[in-house]
Amino acid sequence: MPKIDLRGLQKYTVMFILVILMALFAFSSPYFLTLRNLTNIITQNTYFIIAAVGLSFVMIGGGIDLSVGYQMSLVGVVTAMSMVVYHLPVWLAIVIGISLGTLLGLFNGIIVTKVRVFPLIVTIATSTVFQGISYIVSKANTFRNYPAEFLLITTGKFLNISYDVWLTLLVVLFAAFVYAKTSFGWSVLALGGNEEASRLAGIKTTALKISVYAICGFFVAIATLVMIAKANTTSSMFGPGTEFTCLTAAIVGGISFVGGEGNILGLVTGVFILAVLGNGMQLAGLGTYAQYIVKGLILLGAVTFDEYQKSHRGRARRIAPAA
């Protein structure tokens, strides 16, 4: 009986699902396949893609970070206050925001490696801390009307394509290169596949774990800048919930919940599957609550399929020596 490559199957399945969804919604609404709507789908999800790329480093490395949305909350208000309240130069506010995001990720990585508690628990705890600090710093205020130089992130265009789309493309290509062509990317894959074997192979697993969380924080901070520039407003409520979308997109796109495998093309496809689903359901007249149900079921199905793949490969390895 021929063997089925489930990893390859999932890689192409997500692309087929995206095409099928687009075809279905094209029939359900005459507005779906318009250039304006498709452009909106892309531009409205640039920050989700960037944040998901950051989360991919943690997940492929065998970890999880549920504090992503709350990091965005804190980075967003600090960056906004730097410009609106303290009137710092835009470049300095951006540096502060990116540095803060990287430090928050670094903090997560240090806690995960030093306390040796399951990352899910650690990042749930730190998300509460980050959200509390965000509200204390902002005093629950809303900040808007940023300098024009900052808004160029999303309003500026090159070849009639907005800067944030170019930035997203650059981030995606960079991450794809890291995983495919660098020893660091291969080490992250090895770490997620088998941490003990990676340690015995000479990989500094503790330092690598900390670094993937810091990298996640770095990209999440960039995503935050895009998010608040797009809205031209922010408060402590901006950000939370993003982690659910990124996590779902990652698993749908073929990144294993237990680490060790995944690819950037699948990740981006996963983000667009959720984006097309939300957009299409909205055009079809289905409410936000119905979208929550469907997205929750998609996450459940993706996790179930990921678990099935893992158990199938485990059985295959046990049977192989006897064959």
N, C-alpha and C positions, 0 to 999 in steps of 0.2 A: 504493500500500500504506500503510495507516494507521500512524502512528508509535506506538511503545509507550513510555509514560513509566515507565522502569525504577525511577526514584527513588520515584514514587508507588506502583508495584507492590510494592516492598520494604516501604514504610511499612505497607501493609495486610496484606502476606503474613505479617509477624511476628505480627500479632494473630490471624490465622487459624491459624497454627501453634500459638500458645498455647492457643486454644480446642480444636483437634484433640487436642493432647497431654492436656489435661484430660479430654476425652471418653474417650480411650483408656485412661487410667489409672483413670478412674471404673469402667470395665468390668473392669479387671484386679484391682482391689481395692475391697472395699466400704467401706474406711476412708478412701479418698482424698477424697471429696466431703463428709466430715463437717465441721461447723463448726470443731471443734477442730483438725483437720488443716490446713484452709485458713487459719485464724488463725495457726497455727504457721508456715506458709509465708511469710506476710507479716511477722510479727514477727522471724523468724530471718534475714530478708534486708534489714532496714532499713539496717544499716551498709554492706552491699554497694551498695545504691542510692546512698547518700550519697557513698561513695568513687567510684562510677562517674560520678556527676555531676561531681565534681572532675576526674576523668580526661577527661571529655568536653570541657572547656575546652581542654586541651592537644591532644587529638586533632583537634577541629574546627579548631583553629588551625594544624594541619599538623605537630604534633609527636607525641611518644610518651614515656611515662614508665613504665618497668618497675621503678622503685624504690618504687612505691606501698606494696607489702606490707612493705617493709623500713623505710619511714618509719613505718608503723604499729607495727612492732616497737619502734623507738626511742621514739616518742611514748608508747606504752603503758607501757613500763617506767619512763620518767621521770615520767609522771603518777602511776603507782601508787606509786613510791618517794616522791614528794612527799607523798602522803597517809599511807602505811603506815610508812615509815622516818623521814621528817622531820616528820611530823604537821602539815603545813601546812594551813591552812583549805581546804575543798573548792573554794571559788570561785577561790582563788589557784592551786591545782593545775590546775584547768581552764584558767585563763588561761595558765599555763606550757605546758601541753600543746598548746593551740591556737597559741600563739606559736611554739613549737618546730616544729610541723608547717609553719607558714607560712614559717619561715626555711629549712627543708629544701627546700621547693619553690622558694623564691627562689634558693637556692644552685644547684639544678638549672638554673633559668632563666638565671642568670648564666654558668654554665659552657657551656651550650648556645649562647648568643649570642656569648660572647667567644672561646671556643676554636674555634667553628664546626666542631665535629665532629658527625656524625649523632647525633641525640638517643637513638637506640636504644643506641649504644655508651656514650654519656655516662651514661645512667641505669642501665645494667648495672654500670658502674664505681661509681657513687655508691651503688647498692643494697648492694654489698659493703662500702663504707665505713660506711654506716648500720648494717648488721648487725653489723659488728665493734665499733662504738662501743656498740651496744645490749648486746652480751655483756660488754664491759668495764665499762660502767656498772652493769649488773645482777649481774655476777659469776655469771651463769647461774642466778640464784635465781628462784624463783617468788613472786609477791606476790599475796595474796588478802585477803578480808575487809575490804572498803572501807567507809568511813563510810556510814551509811544515807542521808545527804543526797545522796551521789554516786549511789547505787544507784537513787534516785528517777528517774533518766534512763530506766530501763526498767521499774521496778516501779510508779511513780506513774501514775495514770490520770485522764483528763478525758473525761467522757461515755462512760466504760467503754472508752476507747481509750488505750493506753499512750502515755506522753510521747514515746518514741522514734519511734512511728508518726507522731504530730503533727509532730515535728521533721523527719522524712523528707519528709512532705507539704509542709512549709514550704520546705525546700531545693529540692524538685522544682519547686514553683510559682515560686520565686525565679529559678531557672535558666531556666525556660521564658519568664518575663517578660524576662529579660536578653537572650535570643536573639531574641525576637520584637519587643521594643519599645524597645530601647536602642541607641544608636550604638556602644557598646562591643561588644555582641553582634554587630552587623552587621560591625564591624571584625574581630572574631575569625573570622567566616565568610569575609570577604574575604581575610584573611591566609592562611587555609588553602587558599583557592581559587587565589590567585596572589600570592605575596609581593612580587614585583617590581612588579606593577601596583598593589598596595596602597601600596607605598612612594612610587610616582610620584603616587598620588592624595592624598598628604599624611599617610598614616597612619604614626605612629612605630612601625615594625615591631619594632625592638629592644626598646623599652620594653613593647610589647604582648606580645611573646614571654615576657619575664621575668614579666610580671604573670599570664599564664595558668598558668605553673608555680607561682607563689606562691598563686594561687587554688586550684589543685589541692591543694597542701599544706595549705591552710586546711581544705578540706572533708574531706580524708583524716584530719586531726587530729580533726575532729568525729566522723567514722566510727569512729575508734579509741576515743574516749570511750564511744560506744555499745557497741562490741564488748567492751571490758573490763568495762563495767557489767553487760552481759548475762551474762557468764561469772563475774563476781565473782572473777576471777583473771586473771593474765597472766604471761608470761615472754617472753624474747627470741624464742621459737618462735611466738608469736602474731603473725599478720599476713602473713608470707610465703605466697604462693599467692593472696592476694586480688587481686593485679594481674592474674593470669590470668583469673579470673572476670570482673573489670571490663572487661578488654580484649575478651574473648569476647562479653560482653553488649553492649558498645558496637558492635562490628562486626555482630553479629546484628541489633541494633536499627537499623541503617542509618547509623551514623556511619562515614564513609569512612576507610579506613586511611591515606589520603594527605591527609585534611583537606578543609575547605571545605563540608561538608554534614553534616546529621544533625539529629535532633530529640530532645527529652527524653522524649516519649511513647514513641518507639521504643526509647530506651535503657532505660527502666523495664520495658517489655515484654520486652526482651532479658534483663534480670535475672530476671524471673519465668519465662521459658522455661527457663532453666538451673535455677532453683529447683524448678519443677514436675517437670522431668526427673529431677533428683536425688532428690526426694521420692518420685516415682512409682516409680522404679526400685528404691528401697530397700523400699517397700511390696510390690513385686512379687518381692522376694527376690534381686535382683541386687546383687552386691557393689560395694564402692568402686572396685575396679580396672576393672570394666566401665564404671562411670560416667566414669572418666578417659578411656577409649577413646572413648566416645560424645561427650564434651565436646570432645575433641581433634579428632574428625571434624567436629563442628559448626563449630569455629573454622576449620578448613581449608576447609570448604564456604563459610562466610561470606566469607573472604578471597578465595576464587576468584570468588564472585559479585560482590564489590566490584571486583575487577580487570576482570571482564567488563563491568560498567557503565562503568568508566573508558574502556576501549578502544572500547566501543560509542559513547559520546559523542564520543570523539576522531574516529572514522570519520565520524560524523554531521556534525561541524564541517568536516571536510575536503571532504565531498561537497556541503554546503550551498551554497558559492559557485558551484559548477558547475551547480546545479539552476536 
